[in-house]
Amino acid sequence: MSDAPVYEIDLRAFWEDPYPDLKAMRAKVPIAYVPQLGATLITQRDAIFDNEKKVEVFSSDQPDGLMTVLMGQNMMRKDGAAHTAERRAIFPSVSPRTVRDVWKVQFQRAMRGILERVAPLGRADMVADIARPVSGEALKAITGLTNMHWQEMDRVSQGMIDGCANYAGDKKVAAQCHDCTASIDRYIDARMPELARVPDLSMLSVMMQAELPKKDIRANIKLAISGGQNEPRDAIAGAVWAVLAHPEQLALVRHGNATWLQVFEEYARWMSPIGMSPRRVARRYETGGVTFEPEDRVFLMFGSGNRDETVFARPDVFDVTQDCGPAISFGAGPHFCAGAWASRCLIAEVALPMLFERLPGLRLAGETRFGGWAFRGPVSVPIAW
């Protein structure tokens, strides 16, 4: 175990709002061992940015990690040549050109259909009625699992997210995660014969064309679902809440003084839908006055780095004019999120502008509650128009 100073947390309070504890850690113990999580947390932005690239020390290869055990060893849990080969295999599906020329029109079609359905109702829940289905429909297209309903896409994504954050070892959570991964395998198996006959640019198809082993294909589809559903879902719903709760920020967009991309990037910095990435220490190493030992578990706390007072002028404030350049919302180094271009397109170019154009007088219509620290987002966002 590392010799980092110990910092105790209340797990429930940390799930409700991790930012007070993260702020205290940055100030007092920027590298701290948290016994409730069984991990050493790195909380300062620059330390995260620098150390994430040192894969020879902070390895993504975690044979006993929750993600590997529950979902298989995907490219996010590999380093070096193995990671590069699989990332290269999926690139045709998630490249900026493919997102622009293939997926954007499908995102628009899905969002248009959802808005046509909810518009006459005059009120909805932003998470359940809009963000979940549009994220699910987008992910169906990109992954190639068009035989899966968006509700199942959302269910299996949440089940895997809960499983990967199940550091308390809840057996029911683990069982639910196994049920979700088995469901994904069945949908993959059902789609593969058709994609072998008629290939396309979906992730499943391009990995088949690259002749990746089936176990790697399955693991990477699960990876795409685990992050590709919840992050856009939470960012769409959360960004809507953010601008409605901060009308001066929405006014900047309406008057042409800010863009929806700025809204998305500032929200992703401020609330960090993906708040943490785990690593395994591969060899003895010293940094920041702390010595790490082989097999230590380390959490790179993106959500903390994105609110680092030494980097951002107004770290705890949602301000679309703030410089988000140093943010690490999508990670850094070789494991920078491969779905970043798709997320920006879906959220900033499609979902947010279409929503505010189609639903005039959009306003908050109830209490919004956030939850999570490894993955963070609104549980519910009641809206009316």
Helices and strands as residue ranges (DSSP letters): H 11-16, H 19-28, E 31-34, E 39-42, H 45-52, E 58-59, H 66-71, G 75-77, H 80-94, H 96-98, I 99-103, H 104-118, G 119-121, E 123-125, I 126-131, H 132-143, H 150-164, H 171-197, H 203-209, H 214-228, H 230-245, H 247-254, H 260-271, E 277-281, E 285-287, E 290-292, E 297-300, H 302-305, G 333-335, H 340-344, I 345-351, H 352-358, E 363-364, E 369-371, E 377-380, E 382-384
